[in-house]
Amino acid sequence: MNKRLVVFATFCLALSAPAVSAQTSASATQPPEVEVLASAVNAISRMHMEPFSDSTLWEAAIDGLIDALNDPYAELFTPQEAEAWEEETSGNYSGVGLQITMLNDEITVTAVFRGFPADDNGLMVGDVIVGVDEHDASDWDTGMAADSIRGPVGSAVEVRVRRAGYDLPISYDLTRAEVHVPAVYWGVLDGDVGYVIMDRVARNAAREMNEALAELADKNGLVIDLRRNPGGFLDESLMLADLFLKPGSTLASTVQRVPGGAADQPETDSYNDRWPQLVPDLPVVILVDEFTASGAEILAGALQDYDRAVVLGQRTFGKGVVQTVMNLPYGRRLRFTTGSWLTPLGRSLQRSRDGQGRPLPEVVDSLPRIQTASGRSLIAGGGVFPDLVIQDDTLKIVEREFIRKMNEAQFPLGLRITEYGFAVASERRESGREPGLTEAEFQRFVSNLVADGLDPMSIEDPDVRDYLFWRTEMAVAQRMDDIAAEAKFRMRRDPVLTEALRLLAGSGSQQALLQRVDALPEATQKPRG
């Protein structure tokens, strides 16, 4: 059967469960076990020597039900958790299109999303929020500010900001709208190589990728960074793969029970490519790590199966399950596993885990393999195994010791780096300079840290200073929204991205790229569990 999914994140299908009327006889509509459970809850709440409310007992009963599934991905969401989960996975919320961060004890605008009310009305990065409607926000935290600025679509909110160069606060009357936070960002790296970062498979991710490909189609190669991408919507994952593969290609298939059907008779559905292939001649490298999961694995696995991309990095998480998200009464949602999905060549990427989500022991060399059309041998045993295994950079002992001391002293190093990176980014943006960090700017930062109580002896080691310089330089590029500059600085400690650019240099085609990887010493290609 060929069709498109409306299945959700970690591949979830939203269903509704109607509440059972209190006046309806339980025995007439429910199995006897339900009546037994209700009677037990009632008896304990009335007679146990320790008082328990009905709600506490029912919560415990539901928790026990979920535990009995031995399903590490099953979960019951409260209304608040459901709302937060929806926003995180979709990137959608109702507000004005601002990102705010507490910097220097002030609620600072650190991003203004293009095309939404805040951007349309002229709010700027660096503005400090001092009021919302009739309230003084000077002493608020970011949570209070976000809750007050957000609200129903179409409703009004007044936001007052303090801006450098202005004596008095500036007031903006905004109308709230449905906001979408982008999931795809892109730039051009050295060697005229396109670089795309996708941090989740959110709604509109395929459209955003399509826009990126339109700008990067004439480049010498493409790197798609899926590291730390937890996945998202399955239909978006399929549409993403659709952009790169030929019409008629199988994108993925699922094996799951039909609602109400027998557990031993699952239904298999396949999903095929329907749209024209974009950038067919552009060599592609995909970067993955142990946190790449779910929908991101569908994309990486599909392109790897068709020899359309070389995959670099570490073995992915291995979350190849179809999950259903069912709407329950009173705003609750239940998420649980209802099936599994397969790559185009039939690889199950679900890695076996215990009820707490820990991987079970395995022997990687004994896992099954499949062959691609070009003859490449791929492991089919849970997660995407890279064509070339490259470990991420790890901290040196002296760097780890420095971070440990900062944590023990409760020194807010990360916050100070973010604050200073923001300040330098603002200065460079105003003066028209590129992202970066001079030695004088860094020394000024070090002086600020010492003035804040940092022990000067802790940053005397050259390796520690180099590490701190690198993190601060990265913070400047991030606050200037310059993907290319950020990647350039990151590559000083990013062997995976560095190797991707090395392989793409001079490849010219996907076939040549595959040949370069195949020509590498076998030891460098051996997958590890």
N, C-alpha and C positions, 0 to 999 in steps of 0.2 A: 504494500500500500504506500503510495507516495503522497505526502501532504506536508503542510507547514505546521509548526507547533505554535501553540499559545501556552508554552510551558515556562516555568519560572526558575530562576536563579538557583543554582545548584540544582537547578532545573525544576522549578516549582510550578505546579498547576493550581490556580486559585479556584476553589470550590466553595459552596455554601452548605451549611448544615442547619436546617430549621430547628428551632427550639421545640421541645415536646411540651404540650400544654399540661399545666399542673392538674387540670381537671380530668385528663385522660387516664384511664386505668393502665398502670404500668404493666400489669400481667397481660393485658389485652394487646399491647403494642410492642412490648420488649421481651427478650428472653428472661428466664427466671433469675439469671445471675445479676441482672440490673436491679431487680427488686431486692435481692439479697444484699447487694452493695448499699443500696439506699437505706435499707433497714439497719445495717451495721453502722453506717454513719449516724443515723438517728439515735441509735442506742448508746453509742459512745458519747455523743454530744450531750445526752441527757443524764447519763449515769456514771461516767468515768470519774474516778476520784479527783483527777485533775481536769478542770474545765477546758474544753476546746470548743471553738466556734465551728459551725457547720462549714463555713468557707475554708477554714484551716484544714479540716478533715478532707474536704473535697479536693483541695489543692494537693494534699498528700496522696490521695487516691490517684489523681491524674499523674503525679510524678512517678508513682509506682507503675502505672500503666506504661509510661514512656520508658522507664528503666527496663521493664520486661521485654521490650522490643529488641534490646541489645543493639540499638541503632544509634551510632555516635552523632548522627545529624538530626535526630528527632528532637523537637523542642516545642514548648507551649509559650506563645508570646502574650504578654499583657497588652492592653490597648496602646500604652506608651511605647513598649518595646516593638510592637508591630509597626507603629508610625516611624520610629527611628530606623528600623530594618528596611522599611519601604524606601525611605529617603536615601539610606546608604547604598542600596543596591540599584535604585533607579536614577539617582542624582536629581530627583524632582522634589521641590517643596514650594510652598506658597510664601513669598516674601518680596524683597526688592532687588535681590541680586548682589549682595555684598558678602565678602569673607572678612571676618573680624578676628583679631588676635589681641591678647593682653600684652602690650609692649610698654616697658617703663611705667608700669602701673596705670596705663591708659588704654581704653578700648580703641584700638587703631584699625582703620580699614586697610587690609593687606591685599585685597583683590576686589575688582569691580568687574562683574561678568558682563560681557558685551551684549547689547541689545535688550537689557532689562531695565526696570524703572530707575535704579540708582545711576546707571550709565547714561540713560537718556536725559536725566535731569542734572548731570554734571558733578556727581560725587566723585572724589578722587582718592587714589591710593595715598595714604598718609594722613587723611582726615582723621581727627579724633572725635569720637561720638561723646557728646556731653549732655544730650537730652533727647528724649523720645516722648512725643505728645506733650502733655503738661508736666512730665516728670523730669527731675534732674538726674542724669545718668552718670555723674562724675564719680560716684563711689560704687557703681555697679560692677559685676563681673561680666564676662562675655555671655554666660548662660542667660542672665537676666536681660541683657541687651538683645540677644537673639530672640528670646521668647516674646519680647515686647515689639520688636520690629516685624516679626512674622505675624500672619493673620490671614483671614479668608481672602480669596481672590476678589479683587474689586473694591476692597475696603481701603480707607485712607489712613496714612500714618505720617506724622511730622517727625523728621529727624534733624537734630541740630548738631553741627560739627564745628570744631575749632580747627582752623587751617593756618598754616604758617604764612605770615605776611598780612594777616587780617587781625584787626584789633578786637572785633566782636564775633561771636559765633554766627555761622551762616545757617539759615533754616531752609529745609527742603520739604515741600509737601508732595508726598509720593502716593501712588495708587498701587497696592500690592498686586502681584501677578504670579502666574505659575512659572517658577524658575527651574531651569535645567543646568546643572553643573557639568561641564564637558568632561568626558572620560578619555578623549584622545587629544594629544598634543604633538606637534611635529616641528622639525627644523632641518637644516642642512649642515652636515658635518664636513670635515676636511676630506678631500677626494671627491667632492660633489656627490656625497652619499646622503640619501634621505634617512631621517631618523624619526621614528614614531614611537611615542610612549603611550600605552593604553593601561590605565591603572585599575580598570574594572570593566566588565561587559555590561554597561548601563544602557538604558533606553537611548536610542539615537546613536549608539556607538558605531553602527555600520554606516550611517549617513556621515558621521564625522570622519570615519576612515575613508569613505569615498571622496570627501573634500581633500583630505591629505594626499590621497593618490593622484588626484587631479593636479595638484601643485608639484608633486614629486615624480611624475611619470617620466620626465626626461633626464632623471638623474642616473648616475652610474651604478646604483644599487640601492637597496632598501634594507634597513634594520628595523624590525618590530620588536620592541622591548616589552615582554609580558612578565617580567620578574615582579614578584609580589602582587600579581593580579589574581584576586580570589574568585574571579568568574562573575556570573550574573545571569542574564536572561538567555535561555537556550535559543530562542528564535533569533536574537541578535547575533549569537555565535554562528549560527548557520548562515545568516546573511553576510557576516564578515568573511567566512570561508567562500561564499558564493562570489565575492568580488575577485578572488584570485584563481578560481578553478573554471574549467570549461563547462558550458551548459550540458546537462545530462549526467554530470558526475555525481556520484553518491556523496553527500556531505557527511552524513552520520546515520545511525539507526538506533532505535530504542527497543528494549525488551521490557514490557511491563504488563501488569494485570489490567484487564478491562474492569472498570468499577462493577463489583458484584460478581465478577467471574471467578472461576476456580483458580487457586493458587498455582496448581501444576499445569495450567494451560495459559501461559502468558502470550501476549500478542506482540509481534515484531512489526515495527513500522520503519520505513526508510525515507530519507528526505533528500531530494535531488536538487542540483544546481539548475536555476531557471534563467539567470540573467547573463548577459555578455561578460566575458572575462576581461578584466582590466589589467593593465601593465603586464601582458603575457611575456614580454621579453626582459623584464626587469629582474635581475637576480635578487633573491630575498634570503635574509638570515633572520631567524627568530631566536630571541634570548629568553631563557626560562630558568627558574630556580625551584627550590623545594616548596616555595609558597605559591607557585603558579598552579591554579586549581580550576576545576569545573569548566565553565564556558571557555576560559582561556586555553584549557587543554584540548577542547574540541577543535579550536582554530589551529593550534600547533599540530595536533595529531592528524588533522585532515590534510594540511599542506605538506606534512612530512610523508604521509602515505602516498601522495601523488608526486613526490620528488619536486614539489613546487617550492620548498624552502629547506634550507639547512638549519638544524636546531642546535644551538650552542648553550652550554651552561651546566646545570645540574638536573637530575631526575626530578620530575614534577611531583606534586602532592599525591595525585592518584585519587581524584574524587570524580568517579564516573557514574554517579547515581542520578536517577530521576527522582525528584522530590515533589510532593504535592503540598501546597499550602492551602489549608481548608479554613474558611471563615466559620468561626463558632459564635454562639450567642454572646452578647455583652462585649463586643469588640475584641474578643480573643481570636488568636489564630493558632492552628496546629500544623506543624511542618513535620513530615515523615517521609520515608523512602518508599517509593512504589515501583521502582524498576531500575534498569541500568541502561547505559548507552554504549555504543560501539563506534569505532572509527570506520572510515570507508572500507578498509581492508579487514574489518571484523575484530580489531583489537579491543579488548575490554580494558579500559584504563583505570578500573576500580582497584585500588590497592587494599588488600585484606587488613582489617583493623579490629581491635577489640572494642568493647562497649565504651571505653574512654577515649577512643580515637587513636590509640597507639598502634603503629604498624606491627603486624605479626612477623615472626622470623621467617626468612626465606633464603633460598640459594639462587642468586641471580643467574648463574650459569645454567641452571636447570629450567629456567622459564622458556616458554615456547617462543618461536620466532616466525615472522612472515617476511616475504620478499616483495619489494616494490617493483614497478614495471622496469626500472633501470637495473634491477638486480641487487639493490641495497637490502641488507638484512636488518630488520627492526625487531626489537624485543616487544613481546605482547604480554606483559605481565604486571600491569599496575603502574599508571603514570606514563608520561612521555619520557623515554630515554633519549638523551641528546645524541646527535651524530658525533659530536665532539664534546667530551666532558671537560669542563673548565671550572675549577673551584673559585668562588668569589674571594676577594681580598680579605685577609684576616688581620686583626690588629696585632702589632708587635707587643711583646711583653711589657715594655716600658710604657706604651700607650694604654694598655689595659690597666696598668698600675695607676696611671694618671687619672683615668676615668673612675677607678675604684675610690681613689682618694677624694675626688670631687663629690662622689655619691655619699661617702662617709661623712664629709664635712657639710653635706646638704647645700653645696654651692650650686646655684642655678646656671651651670655652664651653658646648657643648650639654649635657655632663654636669652642669655646674654649674647650668644652668637647670633640668634635670630634678630634681636634688637639692633645689634651693631650692623649686621648685614643689611637690614632695612634702611638704617641711616646712611650707609655708604651708597646703597642703591639709589636713594633719593638724591644725594649729592651728584652722583654720576649722571642720573637721568636729567637733572636740571642743567648740567653743564654740557650735555651731549656726548659724554664719554661712554666708552664700551664697558661691559661688565669686567670686573677684575679687582685686584687688591694690590696696592703698592706696599713696599716695606714700611714706609712712613705711616700709612693707614693701619697696617697691622700693629706697629709699635704703639700707636695711639690706643688701639684696642687692648693690648697687653697692659698698658698703663691704667686703663679704665678697670680692668679686672683686678689689678693689684689694689687700686683705690677702693674697690668693693670688698676687699678682704682676702683675695687670693694670695697664697704664699708664693713670693717670687721664686723661691727655690724649686717649686714644683714644675716650673716651665723653663728651667735652664737647659734641660737635655735637648739637643738639636732635633732628635726624632719627635719629641713632644711638640716643639715649636713648629716643625714642619706639618705635623698632623693638625695642629690648631689653625695654622695658616690655611691649610687645604679646606677645612670645614668652614672657615669664615669666608673664603673665596667662593665656595659653593653657595653659601647663604646669600651673597651679593647677587650672583647670577640667578638664583631662584627668585629673589625679590624683584628682579628686572624682567622676569618672564622670558628669559633668553635660553631656549632649549639647547641651541648649538653651543653657546658659551658654557652652560652647565655641563653638557656632555664632555666638552674639551677639558674642563677642570676635573670632572669625575674620572676621566680615563687615566689620570695619574695613579689611581688606585682601583681601576676597574679592568681586570684582565679579560673579562668576557667581551665587553664592548670593544676593547682594543683588538682582540683577535678577530672579531667580526669585520672590522674595517680592514685589517690586514688581508683577510681572505677575499674580501670584495675588490680590493685594489687590483685592477687589471683583469678581473674575471670576465667581464663583458657579457656573460650569459649564465643562466642557471646551470646548464650542463657543464660549463667550465668551472663553475663554483663547486659543483658536486665532485668533479674530478680532482680539484685541489684538496678537498677534504679527504677523498679516498687515497690520495698520494701521501698523506701524513703517516708517520710511523704508527703501527698498529697499537702500540702502548698508549698513545695519546688519545685514541678513539675508544678504548675499552670502557663500556658503561659500568657504573658502580651503583650498588643499591643504597 
